[in-house]
Amino acid sequence: MVSRAWIVGLLASGCLLGQELLNQELAVARPAAVFGPYVYQIRQELPPSYEMRLPAEVILTAGPGLDPEELIIKLLPSPNPGRLTVGLFTCERSPFPCLVGGFSVEANRSISAQRELQRHQTQGNPITLAQGVRGYLREGPSLRPVSEFSSLMWEQGGMIYTISFLAAERENILTMGRSMANQLPLRSVQPPNSSPNE
C-alpha cells in the first residue's frame, strides 16, 4: 500500500517543479509578435555584452489603417558608435518617407549617447517608466526646428534606450517605453571578447 507521506511528498515535488517551470517561463523576454521572426537576428546584431529591450506590444493609433503586424522590420546596426536600431517601416522603398518609428540601444559609456541623453534631460519632460527608471520625452512639435518625430530616452542596465515615433503617437510612445523598461532584455549572442567603438 502506498503511504500517505509518499503521496504528499510527490505532490509537493510536483508543485515545486511546476513553480520552477513557471518561473523559467516568466523569465523569458517576450517582445511583440511582430519582432518574433527577428529575435535571434537582433541578438546577433547586438554588439558584445549589449542588451536590447523591446515592448510587449507595438501600439500605433495615429495613422489610419496602420496595422503593427504588417509593418516591415529593418535592423540598422552601427559599429561606430556601437548601436542597434530596430526600425519599423510601411514599405521596403519609396520616393516618400515610410519610416513609422524605431527602437535603439547604445552602451551608456558611449559619449554620443550620453550627450543625446543630456539633451533629452534638458529639453524633455521626465517620465517614470519603472521603479528606479526615469525617461525623458522630447516632443517634436516643441523643438526648434519643429520635428515630426518625438523621442523618449532613458538609461537602464548599462544601456541607453531611445524610442522615436511620429509625435502624434505621444501616449503610445510612453506606453511602449514603460513596457520596455519592465520587460526582460534580449542579450547579444556575440562573445564578449571585444568592445564596440564609441
Secondary structure, DSSP 8 states (H G I E B T S, - for coil): ---HHHHHHHHHHHHHHHHHHHHHHHTS----GGGGGGHHHHHHHS-TT-EE---SS----SSTT--GGG-EEEEEEEETTEEEEEEEES-SS-SS--EEEEEEEEETT-HHHHHHHHHHHHHSEEEEEETTEEEEEE-GGGSSS--SEEEEEEEETTEEEEEEEEGGGHHHHHHHHHHHHHS--EE--S-SSS----
